[in-house]
Amino acid sequence: MKTIFAPVDEQLAILTRGIVDLEVLLELKKKLEKSRLEGKPLTVKAGFDPTAPDLHLGHAVLLTKMRQFQDLGHRVVFLVGDFTARIGDPTGKNVTRPPLSDEDIVTNAATYKKQVFKILDPEKTVVQFNSEWLSPMNLIDLIRLAAKYSVARMIERDDFKKRLNEGRPISMHELLYPLMQGYDSVVMKPDIELGGSDQLFNLLVGRDLMRHYGLEPQCIMTVPLLEGLEAREEDGRIVGDKMSKSLANYVGFDEDADSQFGKLMSICDPLMWRYFSLLSLKSPQEIEELKAGHPKLAKEALAVEIVSRFHGIAAAESALSQFHELFGAGKRHEIPDDAPEVTIDSDGQTLLLLQVLVKADLAPSSSEAKRLIKQGAISVDGTRIEDAGHQLSPGSYSIRAGKKRWATVVIR
C-alpha cells in the first residue's frame, strides 16, 4: 500500500527549517518527488557515537529533525556507532582523544536507546549498530577501503589542518575514523544522512564513498550546535557557549519536569525563537502565530512542548501551574501596591537587563546592577537571573532587586 506524502514544497519548508548545510537541494527535491510519486518513504540515517551517558537538548536538535522526517512518513535509522566509538571521533579536537572502554560504550549505548525514544517514534525507528559490519572487516578490507580516499583530502579537515600547523600529533587511527563513518553509508545506502554542523566533513566522506562504490550518493543535512541557556543576542546574532553539561548551561533529558520548565523560562527571548526553530515540532505557521503574541506566552508554549516530550502533557501542565503559582503572571498581585511602574522606550529593540535595572532606578549603576545579578539578587517574573548578558524584549515585566525593591517595567 502506497504512503501518501505531503507536497514536496511543504516537506521542504519543515525539513530545511534551522539547518546549516544542505548537499544538495536539487538532489533532495528529486528524491522527495520520486518518493511522493512512488508512495515509498526515503531512508534517513543519523549516527550517534555513545560517548557520554546522558543526553541533553543539544542532542535533541538532531533527534527533532529525525522526528520531523518520521512525521512526514519517512523511514529513520538510528545508528549507534558502537564500533566507531572505539576509535574516537577527532572532530573538534586539537589533541588525540583516547577511545572509550568497551564497558563505557555498552553502558552509554543502552542509555541512548532508552532516552532517544522520548523524541523519536519507536514504531517508525530502526536501530542498528555499526559493529555489525565493521567488526568482521579484515586488514585487506581496510586497505581496500583506505584506497578509496586520499591523504590530501583527509587533511583538508579544519581540525587536522590546525593540529598539523601547530605541530600536534595526528594518530593513524584518527584518519580512519571518517572512512569508517563513511563506510556506514555504503552499507546502509541511505537517501539522506543527518548530522551536526561539526560533522560535515565526515558526512561528505560518506557521500564520496557511495559514489566510489557505484551507489547513488546520499544527500546531507546538518543542524547547528545548540547554544546553552545563558546565550544572548548581539548585533542580531545569538552568541554564547554551546550547550554542555560541563558548563551547567543545559537541559537534560532525565531532569524532572519542574526543573526543565524553569530552565526554559529563564532564557532570553531571541534564544527562545532559536529553540523554537531547532527543537519544536510546531509548523512554521504556528510559530509565526506565537511571534504575533506576547513573548512570555510563547515561552510557556515552548516549555510545555519540550517538557511534554520527556514527561508527558500532564507533567508539563503541572509544571506550568507550579511556575505560575511560584513566579508567573498569576502572582502579579504579590507585587507591593506602592511598587512603581516604569516605561522604557527601546524603539522595539531588546535591552540588556543591566540597562533596564538602571533606567528603572533599581540599581544606581551598571556595575552595581551586574553585581546584583551575579549575586542572584535579581528576578524577572519570578525567575532568578544570574547572567549579566541577559536581555529583555519589548513587553511587561515584574522585576525584583534584592528583597525590598520592585518595579513593573514596560519596555516598548
C-alpha positions in Angstrom: 0.0 0.0 0.0 1.4 3.4 -1.1 2.1 6.0 1.5 0.6 9.4 0.8 3.2 12.2 1.3 2.7 15.9 1.6 3.6 18.1 -1.3 7.4 18.5 -1.7 7.4 22.2 -1.0 5.5 21.6 2.3 8.0 18.9 3.3 11.0 21.2 2.4 9.6 24.1 4.5 9.6 21.8 7.6 12.8 19.8 6.8 15.0 22.8 6.0 14.0 24.9 8.9 17.0 25.7 11.1 19.5 23.7 9.1 23.1 24.8 8.4 24.2 22.8 5.4 22.3 21.1 2.6 24.1 18.9 0.0 22.4 19.2 -2.5 19.0 20.9 -2.6 18.2 19.9 -6.2 19.0 16.3 -5.4 16.9 16.4 -2.3 13.9 17.7 -4.2 14.3 14.9 -6.8 14.4 12.3 -4.1 11.3 13.7 -2.4 9.5 14.0 -5.7 10.3 10.3 -6.5 9.3 9.3 -3.0 5.9 11.0 -3.4 5.3 9.7 -6.9 6.0 6.1 -5.9 4.5 6.3 -2.4 7.8 5.0 -1.0 9.5 6.6 2.1 13.1 7.8 2.0 15.6 6.2 4.3 17.2 8.8 6.6 20.3 7.9 8.6 21.8 9.6 11.6 24.7 8.2 13.7 25.4 8.7 17.3 28.6 7.5 19.0 27.8 6.6 22.6 30.4 8.8 24.1 28.5 10.1 27.2 25.9 8.6 29.5 23.4 11.4 29.3 21.6 13.3 26.6 20.5 17.0 26.7 18.7 19.4 24.4 21.8 19.9 22.3 21.4 16.3 21.2 17.7 16.9 20.7 18.3 19.2 17.8 19.3 16.3 15.6 16.7 14.0 17.0 14.0 16.6 16.4 15.0 16.8 12.7 14.8 13.0 12.6 11.3 13.1 14.1 10.2 15.6 11.5 11.2 13.1 8.8 9.2 10.4 10.6 6.1 12.6 10.9 6.3 13.2 7.2 6.2 9.5 6.6 9.9 8.7 6.0 12.0 5.8 7.4 14.5 6.8 10.1 17.6 4.7 11.0 19.2 5.5 14.4 22.7 4.2 14.1 24.6 3.5 17.2 28.3 3.9 16.5 29.5 1.2 18.9 32.4 0.4 16.7 33.5 3.9 15.7 33.3 4.9 19.4 36.2 2.6 20.0 38.3 4.6 17.5 37.3 8.0 18.9 35.9 10.8 16.7 38.6 13.5 16.3 36.0 16.2 15.3 36.6 19.4 17.1 39.6 18.0 19.0 43.0 19.6 18.9 44.6 16.7 20.6 44.4 12.9 20.2 41.4 11.7 22.2 41.6 8.3 23.9 39.0 5.7 22.8 36.3 4.7 25.3 36.4 1.4 27.1 34.1 -1.4 25.9 32.2 -1.2 29.2 31.6 2.5 28.8 30.3 2.0 25.2 27.9 -0.7 26.2 26.5 1.3 29.2 26.2 4.5 27.1 24.6 2.8 24.2 21.9 1.3 26.5 21.2 4.8 27.9 20.9 6.3 24.4 18.4 3.6 23.3 16.3 4.4 26.3 16.4 8.2 26.0 16.1 8.8 22.3 12.5 7.4 22.2 11.4 10.4 24.2 11.6 12.2 20.9 11.7 9.5 18.2 8.6 7.4 17.4 9.7 3.8 18.3 7.3 2.3 15.9 8.9 4.2 13.0 12.6 3.9 14.1 15.1 1.2 13.0 18.1 0.9 15.4 21.3 -0.5 14.1 24.9 -0.9 15.4 27.8 -0.3 13.1 29.8 -3.1 14.7 27.6 -5.4 12.7 29.6 -4.7 9.5 32.7 -3.0 10.8 33.8 -5.7 13.3 34.1 -8.5 10.6 36.4 -6.4 8.4 39.9 -7.8 8.0 43.1 -6.0 7.1 42.6 -6.5 3.3 39.1 -5.0 3.6 40.5 -2.0 5.5 43.3 -1.4 2.9 40.8 -1.6 0.1 38.6 1.0 1.8 41.6 3.3 2.6 42.5 3.2 -1.1 39.2 5.0 -1.9 40.4 8.2 -0.3 43.5 10.4 -0.5 45.6 11.7 2.4 45.4 15.2 0.8 41.6 15.2 1.1 41.7 13.9 4.6 44.0 16.6 6.0 41.7 19.3 4.5 39.7 18.9 7.7 40.0 22.1 9.7 40.9 20.3 13.0 43.6 18.2 11.3 45.0 21.2 9.5 45.1 23.2 12.7 47.0 20.4 14.5 49.5 20.0 11.7 50.2 23.7 11.7 50.7 23.7 15.5 53.0 20.6 15.3 50.5 18.5 17.3 50.3 14.8 16.5 47.6 13.1 14.5 47.3 9.4 15.0 46.7 7.0 12.1 43.5 5.7 13.7 42.0 9.2 13.6 42.5 9.3 9.9 40.5 6.1 9.7 37.5 7.4 11.6 35.9 9.4 8.7 36.4 6.3 6.5 34.6 4.1 9.0 31.8 6.5 9.4 31.5 6.9 5.6 31.5 3.2 5.1 28.4 3.0 7.2 26.6 4.8 4.4 28.0 2.4 1.8 26.4 -0.5 3.8 23.2 1.2 4.7 22.6 3.1 1.4 20.6 6.0 2.9 18.9 8.6 0.8 19.8 11.3 3.4 22.2 11.5 6.2 21.8 13.9 9.1 24.4 15.3 11.5 25.7 18.2 13.5 27.3 21.0 11.6 30.7 19.9 13.0 30.2 16.6 11.2 30.0 18.0 7.7 33.4 16.6 6.6 32.6 13.1 7.8 29.3 13.1 6.1 30.8 14.3 2.8 33.3 11.4 3.0 30.2 9.1 3.2 28.8 10.8 0.1 32.1 10.4 -1.8 32.5 6.7 -0.8 29.0 5.9 -2.0 30.0 7.2 -5.5 33.2 5.1 -5.4 31.1 2.0 -4.7 28.7 2.9 -7.6 25.8 3.9 -5.4 23.5 6.9 -5.6 25.1 9.4 -3.2 23.2 10.4 -0.1 22.0 14.0 0.4 23.4 15.7 3.5 21.6 17.9 6.0 23.4 19.4 9.1 21.9 21.1 12.1 23.6 23.7 14.3 25.2 23.2 17.6 22.7 24.5 20.2 23.6 27.4 22.4 23.3 27.0 26.1 20.8 28.6 28.4 22.9 31.7 29.0 23.4 32.7 25.4 22.2 36.1 24.3 21.7 38.2 21.2 24.4 40.6 20.0 24.2 42.5 16.7 21.3 40.3 15.6 23.2 37.1 16.3 22.8 34.5 19.1 26.2 34.3 20.9 27.3 32.1 23.8 28.8 28.7 24.6 27.2 25.6 23.1 25.0 23.6 25.5 27.2 21.4 27.6 26.8 19.5 30.9 30.3 20.6 32.0 29.2 24.3 31.6 26.0 23.7 33.6 24.0 25.5 30.8 22.0 22.5 29.7 18.5 20.9 30.0 18.9 17.2 30.4 16.6 14.5 29.1 16.3 12.9 32.5 15.8 16.1 34.6 12.4 16.5 36.4 9.6 18.4 34.7 9.7 21.4 37.0 13.5 21.8 36.6 13.2 21.6 32.8 10.4 24.1 32.7 12.1 26.6 35.0 15.3 26.5 32.9 13.5 27.1 29.7 11.6 30.0 31.1 14.9 31.6 32.1 16.3 32.0 28.5 16.2 35.3 26.7 13.5 35.9 24.1 15.8 35.8 21.0 17.2 32.5 22.2 13.6 31.2 22.7 12.9 31.7 19.0 16.0 29.8 18.1 14.9 27.0 20.3 11.5 27.0 18.6 13.3 26.8 15.2 15.5 23.9 16.2 13.5 22.0 18.8 9.8 22.5 18.2 7.6 20.2 16.1 5.1 23.0 15.6 4.5 24.1 12.0 6.1 27.3 10.7 2.6 28.9 10.7 2.0 28.0 14.4 5.4 29.6 15.3 4.5 32.8 13.4 1.3 33.0 15.3 3.2 32.7 18.5 5.5 35.5 17.4 2.5 37.8 16.9 1.6 37.3 20.6 3.3 38.1 23.9 6.8 36.6 24.3 6.1 35.2 27.7 3.1 33.2 26.4 5.3 31.9 23.6 8.0 30.9 26.0 5.4 29.0 28.1 4.3 27.2 24.9 7.9 26.2 24.2 8.4 24.9 27.7 5.2 23.0 27.7 6.0 21.4 24.4 9.5 20.3 25.3 8.6 19.1 28.8 5.7 17.1 27.4 8.2 15.4 25.1 10.1 14.0 28.1 7.4 13.7 30.8 4.0 13.8 29.1 1.4 16.6 28.8 0.1 16.1 32.4 3.5 16.7 33.9 4.1 19.7 31.6 0.8 21.3 32.5 1.6 20.7 36.2 4.9 22.4 35.8 3.2 25.3 34.1 0.8 25.6 37.0 3.6 25.3 39.5 5.6 28.0 37.7 2.6 30.4 37.8 2.0 29.6 41.4 5.5 30.5 42.4 6.5 33.2 39.9 4.2 33.7 37.0 1.8 36.3 35.8 -0.8 34.9 38.1 1.2 36.1 41.1 1.4 39.8 40.0 -0.8 40.6 42.9 2.2 39.9 45.2 4.0 43.0 43.9 3.7 45.7 46.6 0.9 48.2 46.0 3.4 51.0 46.1 5.8 49.4 43.5 6.4 51.9 40.7 5.5 51.3 37.1 8.3 52.4 34.7 8.0 52.7 30.9 11.2 52.4 28.9 11.3 53.3 25.2 13.6 50.9 23.3 12.4 51.6 19.8 11.3 47.9 19.7 14.8 46.6 20.4 15.9 44.2 23.1 17.7 45.8 26.1 20.3 44.3 28.5 18.8 43.7 31.9 21.7 45.8 33.2 20.3 48.8 31.3 16.8 48.1 32.4 17.7 48.0 36.1 19.5 51.4 35.9 16.7 53.0 33.9 14.1 51.6 36.3 16.1 53.0 39.3 16.5 49.5 40.7 20.3 49.9 40.6 22.4 53.0 40.7 24.9 52.0 38.0 25.6 49.2 35.5 28.4 47.9 37.7 26.1 47.6 40.7 23.4 46.0 38.5 25.9 43.5 37.3 26.9 42.7 40.9 23.3 42.2 42.0 22.7 39.8 39.0 25.9 37.8 39.8 24.7 37.5 43.4 21.4 36.1 42.4 19.5 39.1 43.8 17.5 39.9 40.6 14.4 38.1 39.4 12.2 38.8 36.4 8.7 37.5 36.6 9.8 35.3 39.5 12.7 33.7 37.7 16.1 34.4 39.1 18.5 35.8 36.5 22.3 35.2 37.1 23.5 36.0 33.6 24.8 39.6 33.2 24.2 39.4 29.5 20.5 38.6 29.9 18.3 40.6 27.6 14.6 41.7 27.7 12.5 42.1 24.6 9.6 44.6 24.5 6.9 43.6 26.9 5.8 43.9 30.6 7.9 42.5 33.4 7.8 42.3 37.2 11.3 42.9 38.4 12.6 42.4 41.9 16.0 43.7 43.1 17.1 42.4 46.4 14.3 41.7 49.0 12.5 45.0 49.0 12.8 46.8 45.7 10.2 46.1 43.0 9.0 47.6 39.7 6.7 46.8 36.9 8.7 47.6 33.8 7.1 48.1 30.4 9.6 48.1 27.5 8.2 49.4 24.3 
